[in-house]
Amino acid sequence: MENLGTLKREIRACRLCADRFAMTATGHSPRPIVWLRSSARLLIAGQAPGARVQQTGRPFTDASGDRLREWLGINDAEFYDKDRVAVVPMGFCFPGYNAKGADLPPPALCRRTWHERVFQHLPQVSLTVLVGAHALHYHLGGKTPVNDLVRSWRDHAPQVFPLPHPSWRNTGWLKKNPWFESELVPELQARVKEVLR
């Protein structure tokens, strides 16, 4: 198997989507955010870095990250401990915004180029947390609505927990689905605690 350090350097140097990103409303350059070590036991399988993460170089350094850490029941130090937590999004770079200011989807090219190689280096993962529609559909297959996938969380636990995206845009969904925070979140937190101890 290839060396993980070499693979991470390759990903960080990737410019496959440079032309695509230059044509977005944000007109930005690629900045792949790579956050993993082979010792990780918890995998956060997300969508793609946001604009703020593009600047900081650390995954989930925004309000979505605050909410996600609250759902997981862990603090910043635990979340950013690369020895225990890996973050592998569908796209390693911020995809940009369209002309209306909406998030663009992560380019499938990123997943096709890197995922198989990356996941070979995560043999210790015993809990995968899927965050958002793109990650849910890729890892669980099909195009089942996010609401249905999250509602069926018991079908996948305790190895996998499907979550909606922790964005403020989903605050309405959370209010309409109180079972998420009263039933799923406590089970998720207990499992995270078990895996990270």
Buried (B, 14 or more C-beta within 10 A) or exposed (E): EEEBEEBBEBBBEBEBBEEBBEEBEBEBEBBBBBBBBBBBBBBBBBBBBBEBBBEEBBBBBBEBBEBBBBBBBBEEEBBBBEEBBBBBBBBBBBBBBEEEEEBBBBBEEBBEBBBEBBBEBBEBBEBBBBBBBBBBBBBBEEEBEBEEBBBEBEEBBBEBBBBBBBBEEBEEBEEEBEEBEEEBBEBBBEBBEEBBE
